[in-house]
Amino acid sequence: MGPTRAQGRHAGLTRQQVLHAAVQMVDRDGAAALSMRRLARELDVEAMTLYHHVKNKQGLEDAIVQYVMDEAFTGAETDAPWRTVLEGYGRAFHRGLLAHPGAVPFFASRPAITPGNVVHLEKMLRVLRDAGFAPQDALLVIQTLAAVVLGQHSAPPADDGDPGIDTEALAEFPLFVEAMGSGAPSVESRVEFALQAFIAGLKEPSGAAI
């Protein structure tokens, strides 16, 4: 009988190593592939070892969300005009989701309100509070902005190659055929457009509701 897999603290694993492996797995195989048992096999440890680092699978999903946020928002600009800070927040979130597409379903399905994740939210709330927004309005702005970006990543991806439009079958829709001539808008272009439109539509705070 060969050597058994490492168990408990003797595995020598850190929480960061566990999360790094989990993020790599979902990026490679998709969110549906994630399980404690499969992650343990990836790390060559017993499944029980993982419970020293995360409470359960839901806790692991929340931790993946925090991992992506920590990576995306490290060094984010907060000493700038509030609109500039919001744009930077949106673009950083976009880059984080672009780098880790496997994590997108977890952002879409779980609130993941944990002390670790609220660190980033608190910084943004402070920027908007200092600009004159009431905390409730600031939270509305930030969460709506995040939803705008997340929505573009949750939509079906654009076809980067031949759009495959059957111009004969769609001859009665000439504007659509023309619009799709070079393919559907990319996630990048949709995110940029949505960010600019959303932020431009926000009024300067006056202490009252937006």
N, C-alpha and C positions, 0 to 999 in steps of 0.2 A: 504494500500500500504506500503510495507516494506521500509527500509532505502535505499537510492540510494548509488551507489558506489562512492567512493571518487573521486574528480576531482581536476585537476591542482595542485598547490603547496600544497593544503590542504591534499593531499594523504600522504604526509610525506615520499615519496619514494626518494631514492638517485639513481643516475645513476648507481652506482655499484650494487645496489640491482636489478635494471632492467636487467642489463647485466647478472648477476648471474642467474636470473630466465630464461633468454633467452637461455643461454648456457645449463642449465639443461634440458630445453625443447627439444632442438635439439639433445642433447646426448641421450635422452630417446626416442624421437619420430621421429627423422630424420630431416634434413634440410628442406624438403618439408613441414613439419608441421608448420613452423614458419610463423606467421602473427601478425600484430600489434593487431588485435582484439583478437586473441587467447591468446597472451601473456598478454593482459589486463585482460582477464578472469582468467588466472593463478594467477595474482597479486591482483585480486578482486578490480580493479579500472576501470574507464572509459577509452576507447581507447585514447581519447584526452590527458589524463594525460601523456602518454608515449612521446608525442611530446614535452614535456618540457625537455626531456632527449636525444632524438634522432630525427633527422629531418624527416626521413621516413624509410621505410623498408630497402632500400639500405644502409642508414646510420646505421641502426641496424646491418646489416650483417658486415659492416666494423668495427663496434664497437666490435662485437663478435670476429673477427680476432684479433683486438688489445688486447682484454681480454685474449685470449689464448696465444698470444705472450708475454704479460706482465707476465703471470703466468709461462710460460716456461723459459723465459730468465732472470727472477729475480735472481741476484747473479751469472750470467754466468761469467766464467773465461775469462778475457781479458789480464791478465798479465802473459803471457806464450808464447812459440814459436808459430808462426802463424799457423803451421799445427795442433798443439794441440788445439789452439783456434777454428779452423775450425771444428775439430772433435767434440769438445764440443758443438759448435753451432748446428751441424747436429744432435747430439744425443738429445740435449735439444728440438729441433724442433720435433724430432720423439716422445719424451715423451709427448710433448704437444698435438700432434695429437692423440696419443694413449689414452691419458686421456680424450680427447674430440673429439671422432670420428664424432659426428654430425656436427662439424665445418669444416671438410675436404672439402666439396663442396664449401664453401665460399672462402677458400684459392685457390681452383682450378678455380673459376669463376670470382673472383674480384681482381683487382690489389691492392686495399686497401692501396694506398699510401697516408697516412695521417701523420701530424706532430707526432702524438703519436706513430705510427708504425715505422716511420723513425728514432726514437730515437735508436732503437735496431740496425738498419741498419748502422747508423752513427758510432756506437761503433765498429762494425766489419770493416767498411771501414777504420777507423783510425788505427786499428791493422794491416791491410794489407798495408796501405799507409806507416806506419812506418817500415814495413818489406821490402819496396822497390817497391811495386806494384803501378802502375799508378791508379788513382781513377777509370777510366773507366774499367780497367782490374780487379780491386778489385770488382767492382759491378758485372761484368760478373761472377767471381768466386762464389760470395755469392748467386746470384740469381740462378745459375746453381746448386749449392749444395742444395739449398732449393727445387728446382724442382726435383732433384734426390730423396730426402726424400719423398716429397709429392707424387711422382709417385708410390712409394711402398704402400702408404696408399690408393691411388686411385684405385689400382689394386684389382681384386676379392680376397677375403680373402682365405688363405690356409685352407684346411680341416684338423682340428686338430685330427680328429678321423680316422676311417677306410677310406683310400683313395678311396676305392670302384673301384679299377682297375679290369676290366674283363680281366684276363690274357689270357684266351683262345681267345677272340676276338682280342686281341692285340699281339698275339703270334709272329707275324712277326716284331714286334718292341721290341726286347728283352732289348735293352739298356734303352728305355723309361720305360718299366715295372720295370726294376731293379732300375732306378733312383727314381721312384715313390713308391718304396717298403715301405717306411716309411712315405709317404705323401709328399705333395708339400712343398717347402721351406716356412718357416714362414715369416711374415712381419719383425720380429726382425732380422732374419738371412739375409734377402734381404737388409734391411737398412744397417746393419753392413758391408756386403760385398760391397755394392755400395759406402758407405762412404770411406772405406779403398782404394778401387780401384780409386775413383775419386781423393782423396787427394794425393795418391801416384803418380798419373799421372801428378800433377802440378810441373812445373819446379820452381827452385828458381828464384825469381824476379831479374831482372838485369836492371830495368828501362825501358826496351823495352816491347813490347806487349808479352803476354804469347805465 
